[in-house]
Amino acid sequence: MPKSNRPRMDLPVYVHLWAVNAGFEQVRSALAALAELPGFQRGEMARFGEMAEESKSAICSYLASVIEIAETEAA
């Protein structure tokens, strides 16, 4: 298997992955809080929450795949 030019992942990569997850948790929490306030439709807040969850999944999946490739090649 040919090696790519990608280096082994360092700690900052994992910190950024954690930050992405934490950021989406903040979004989820804020949307839930907004859904309880007058003027905000619960259904819309739920829909935005679902879209955010899809984005989080796609981002984390991509980041994990890049990390996996780099770590596998370094091993």
C-alpha positions as a Markdown table, in Angstrom:
| # | Residue | x | y | z |
|---|---|---|---|---|
| 1 | Met | 0.0 | 0.0 | 0.0 |
| 2 | Pro | 1.6 | 3.3 | -1.0 |
| 3 | Lys | 2.1 | 5.8 | 1.7 |
| 4 | Ser | 0.6 | 9.3 | 1.5 |
| 5 | Asn | 2.4 | 12.5 | 2.5 |
| 6 | Arg | 0.1 | 12.8 | 5.5 |
| 7 | Pro | 2.0 | 12.9 | 8.9 |
| 8 | Arg | 0.9 | 11.1 | 12.0 |
| 9 | Met | -1.8 | 13.0 | 13.8 |
| 10 | Asp | -0.7 | 15.2 | 16.8 |
| 11 | Leu | -2.6 | 16.1 | 19.9 |
| 12 | Pro | -4.0 | 19.4 | 18.4 |
| 13 | Val | -6.0 | 17.3 | 15.8 |
| 14 | Tyr | -7.7 | 15.4 | 18.6 |
| 15 | Val | -8.4 | 18.7 | 20.5 |
| 16 | His | -10.0 | 20.1 | 17.4 |
| 17 | Leu | -12.2 | 17.0 | 17.0 |
| 18 | Trp | -13.2 | 17.3 | 20.6 |
| 19 | Ala | -14.0 | 21.1 | 20.1 |
| 20 | Val | -16.2 | 20.3 | 17.1 |
| 21 | Asn | -18.2 | 17.8 | 19.2 |
| 22 | Ala | -18.4 | 20.3 | 22.1 |
| 23 | Gly | -19.6 | 23.0 | 19.7 |
| 24 | Phe | -22.4 | 20.9 | 18.3 |
| 25 | Glu | -23.4 | 20.1 | 21.9 |
| 26 | Gln | -23.7 | 23.8 | 22.6 |
| 27 | Val | -25.8 | 24.2 | 19.4 |
| 28 | Arg | -28.1 | 21.3 | 20.6 |
| 29 | Ser | -28.5 | 22.8 | 24.0 |
| 30 | Ala | -29.2 | 26.3 | 22.7 |
| 31 | Leu | -31.8 | 25.1 | 20.3 |
| 32 | Ala | -33.6 | 23.2 | 23.0 |
| 33 | Ala | -33.6 | 26.3 | 25.2 |
| 34 | Leu | -34.9 | 28.5 | 22.4 |
| 35 | Ala | -37.7 | 26.0 | 21.7 |
| 36 | Glu | -39.0 | 26.7 | 25.2 |
| 37 | Leu | -39.2 | 30.5 | 24.6 |
| 38 | Pro | -42.2 | 32.3 | 23.2 |
| 39 | Gly | -42.0 | 33.1 | 19.5 |
| 40 | Phe | -39.8 | 30.1 | 18.6 |
| 41 | Gln | -41.5 | 27.1 | 17.0 |
| 42 | Arg | -40.5 | 23.9 | 18.6 |
| 43 | Gly | -40.8 | 22.0 | 15.3 |
| 44 | Glu | -38.4 | 24.4 | 13.6 |
| 45 | Met | -35.9 | 24.2 | 16.5 |
| 46 | Ala | -36.1 | 20.4 | 16.3 |
| 47 | Arg | -35.6 | 20.5 | 12.5 |
| 48 | Phe | -32.5 | 22.7 | 13.0 |
| 49 | Gly | -31.3 | 20.3 | 15.6 |
| 50 | Glu | -31.6 | 17.4 | 13.2 |
| 51 | Met | -29.7 | 19.3 | 10.5 |
| 52 | Ala | -27.0 | 20.2 | 13.0 |
| 53 | Glu | -26.7 | 16.5 | 14.1 |
| 54 | Glu | -26.3 | 15.5 | 10.4 |
| 55 | Ser | -23.6 | 18.1 | 9.9 |
| 56 | Lys | -21.8 | 16.9 | 13.1 |
| 57 | Ser | -21.9 | 13.3 | 11.9 |
| 58 | Ala | -20.6 | 14.2 | 8.5 |
| 59 | Ile | -17.8 | 16.3 | 9.9 |
| 60 | Cys | -16.7 | 13.8 | 12.6 |
| 61 | Ser | -16.9 | 10.9 | 10.1 |
| 62 | Tyr | -14.6 | 12.8 | 7.7 |
| 63 | Leu | -12.1 | 13.9 | 10.5 |
| 64 | Ala | -12.0 | 10.3 | 11.9 |
| 65 | Ser | -11.3 | 8.9 | 8.4 |
| 66 | Val | -8.4 | 11.2 | 7.9 |
| 67 | Ile | -7.0 | 10.5 | 11.4 |
| 68 | Glu | -7.4 | 6.7 | 10.8 |
| 69 | Ile | -5.4 | 6.9 | 7.5 |
| 70 | Ala | -2.6 | 8.9 | 9.1 |
| 71 | Glu | -2.5 | 6.7 | 12.2 |
| 72 | Thr | -2.6 | 3.5 | 10.2 |
| 73 | Glu | 0.2 | 4.6 | 7.9 |
| 74 | Ala | 2.3 | 5.7 | 10.9 |
| 75 | Ala | 1.9 | 2.3 | 12.6 |
